[in-house]
Structures are given as structure tokens and as C-alpha cells.
Amino acid sequence: MRNYIIKPLSIKKSDFRKKKSLSPHSYRNISYLNQNIVYVEELLSENIKGTEVGSLNYIKFSDNYFIRIGDMDDSDFTIRETSKTLKVKPLKKLSTILKKGDICYQTASNVGNVCFYIGEKAYFNSHIKKLTFARDKYYIFAFLKSNFCKNQVDMGGSIKGVDNFSNKYLLNTRISFPTNKQNKNPKDIELLVSVITQNIIDKEEQTQIKNRMIDEEIEREILDNQITNTYQYKYPKISELIREKRLDTGLYSEKYHAYEQNIKKYKNGYFYLEEKSIFPGRTPPDYYFSDTKKNNKFYDWITPKNINGRELSYHTYIYTNTITKIKKYSLVMNGIRYVGNGIFVDNQTFYANQNMLIINQFREKEKQLFLFCFLTSKIGKEMQIVRRNFGIVPILYSESLAKIPIPKFSKDKQKEVSKKYYNEINRVENIVLDNYLEKNKQRNKLLGIFQLNMEIFELKNQLEEIIDKIVMDEKIEIEKYL
């Protein structure tokens, strides 16, 4: 992302007398050429809303979602409610709650980050402000999410990690609006930013829907097709302890035992991964890391940090002459901490560090895709979590992963499940600004998670480019982005 902060190499005496400071921080400024600026304070349709109480004023173990800043990912446009999202009940009735379509503004840690809430209803903690705007909220959101606005908040004096946020940091944030210099119809540029933003939000929402569908279909197929419905939990025998060579109780718990027995009683049978098909990645001896792809010799670099569920959260790159261990159709899975997260490798060139496990069980793309869907499913993930070796850092070794039974779904069922993750659909033709969003939403319903994930990166790059042109008052050709 472009940095809009200007750091002067020298200062004037008059500036020093005015600011009475020798701190370089006091003399930074924001770079922009577009003078069609409106402050956030002028765009709000109602006062900034927060919660009356902090995170401690709730009873846990309720059915109401509770959104915290930890649920707001800087790389996402939407807030994702997961199994880790708290559910609470407030001790007193709150006048402010989140509803679908609300904008959440983060006031601690990563100050200035914004996300759309796409759930139905949720409480939220005191480090989040709910924003309501009189003008197009999607256009304003795109700017708030951009580095142009984030840089302004950082310059305003907000210290990350310290609870010293003041509303003035947000209210004094400048939003650039299109001019005739950029396009003869400035409103069309505003609409372009809005619909691209909504397209990204819809793709993220479709990703969540398809993730749930994969988990539900896998679990339903296994449970509805049992050889026998009789199940009885038994304490482990000495022979089982000797075979496992482990005494941690998770492996012998009723929950893990039920998962394992359900798979072993599946009507079509099961199989185990070959241990030789699983191996860790490694950091090349010659490398150079970068946040940007400077040329074609920079390749995607994967660590557990930039994997979220079945998706790549953000790109990091590596320059190296060492040949990668990852090949076409490899599965790259987390080997530490949050195991069960990973990505499928199609035609890209990837490198991964030693905290990732690379799996090449099958040569066929379809079989690898289903294997990926199972290993990243709720069942597969929880079985991997139990099989980790605990220490300072929980680790899943190759031999432990190879002990998890994998159900043998029929070819048709594998394809049905995998299609939710991987399904290519041609780009929509005859797109114009007025039908852009409708046609893309229809296409998003058909796309697989993999394709949605890759296209979100493309759209975010487009949005960043358009916003930069608006800020710097440069010509924008709408057709290029449709």
C-alpha cells in the first residue's frame, strides 16, 4: 500500500516557533493533490456510537455474539464470526447493538481499521465505534480502509496499543471525492468505488457461506451413511496406549473417539495418508523477503500467519534461487498452533516455511481437492488439533497427521463437496457500471472459495489504484475496471 505521509528533510524557524517541538513526528504531513475534501465529521448522519460498558460487564456462555477488535482483521472488509467469537449477555440493557451493514471503527491496537458487520445482531466492546453516514457508506468505507485515511489517523497522534483514542482522530479524517479532472462524470467514479467495494464484501460473504456448506456436507455424508448406528465409548486399552506412544488424554476422549469411529464406520470405507507424502516446508538458505512483488522472480511465501481457514489472507513474497518443494496440486497446511488451516496450490509458485506441512497424496487434482476440503473441515481440523504434540508451541508432526482416518467419499460426492471450494466461472461479459454489481453477485454465488479468494486480491488492488488516482487527482478510465 502507498504511504501518503511526507517526512520533511528540513524545517523553517517559523514552523519551529509555531509548533515549539523538535520531534520529527510534529512536522509530518499528508500528501494529496485533490482539493475536493470533506471531513468525516461532515459526512456522519448521526453521532458516533459506542457501548456504554466494557468487555468485563457481560455474562459469558450466552447465545448473543460479542464482537471484539480481535475479530476485526485488517485484511478483511467484513467481520467473520467464527467458533472463537465470544457469545455473551450484557448485565444491563444496551441501547447500541450491531446490525447487518453497520460499519465498525477500531479505536485500539490497529487504530483506524474498519470492517462491515454482516451478521444479524451482535453486541460489541468499548474499543469499537459504530458509524452511520449520510452519503454512500461503501464509498466512504473504501477510503477509511485505505492507507490515505489510516495514515491521517496515525499522524493524528494515536499510539497503537495504548487506549488513548480521541474522536477527533476520526472526525478530522479527510475523505477525497472525485472531480471533473478525473472523469467528466465524477459521480460515476464515486459509484465505481462503491460497487467494487460491495463486490468484495459479497465475495467475502459468499466465502463464509460456502465454508459452512462444506463442513455441513462432509459431516452429514458421514453420519447419514454409517454401517451401524450403535456407538459406545470405551476407555483405551493398554495395547492402544502402546500403539499411540502417548498419554495425553485428548486422543482417548469421547469426542475424538466418536469422530474416529464415525469415519471408520462410514459405508464406503476410509484410508490413511502415506507418511512419505507429508513433509515440512523450509526456509531457503538464500532468500529476500518483501511485502510487494517487485518482479517475476518474487514468489508467494506462505507461513501460518497469512493463512485463514481455507484462504490466503495477504501476500508476502520471497526472492530465492532455491527450487521449491511445493508442486502443482500440493496442499500446504499449518503445522503449528492453528492446524487445519491451509491452501490448495493450483498453477502458482509457492514457497513455505518449516511451520507448514506439504501434502502430495494424490496426482489427481479432484482427489487432492477433496482431501483438502476434509482436512480443513470442522471434523478434520478438530482431529488435527487433538493430535498435536503440546509444548511451548503445539506442533502437528507428519506421523501424527498420517494417523487420522480419511473417509472415502464417492467420486460424485467428492466433486459436489469440492465444487464449493474450487469452481471456475468465466468472467461476465457486457458489463457496464449500472449492471456491474448485480451480474457479479450472480457469478459470486457460483464461484468456489479458491476463485473468490484470488479475485478479492485483484479487486483490492483495483480499489487501491482508483483511490490513489482520486487522491492525486489523476484521470480515471472506468472501463478499465469493469
ABEGO torsion letter per residue (X at the ends): XBBABBBBABBBAAAAAAAGBABAAAABBBBBABABBBBAAAABABBBBBBABBAAABBBGBABBBBBAAABBAABABBBBBAABBBBBBABBBABBBBBGBBBBBABGBBGBBBBBABABBBBBAABBBBBBABBAAAAAAAAABAAAAAAAAAAGBBBGBBABBAAAAAABBBBBBBAAABABAAAAAAAAAAAAAAAAAAAAAAAAAAAAAAAAAAAAAAABBABABBBBBBBBAAAAAAAGBABAAAABAAAAAAAAAAAABAAEBBBBBAAABBBBBBBABBBBBABBABAABBBBBBAAABBEABBABBBBBBBABBBABBBGBBBBBABEBBGBBBBBBABBBBBBAABBBBBABABAAAAAAAAAAAABAAAAAAAAAABBBBABBBBBAAAAAABBBBBBBAAAAAAAAAAABBBBBBBBGBBAAAAAAAAAAAAAABBAAAAAAAAAAAAAAAAAAAAAAAAGBBBBAAAAX
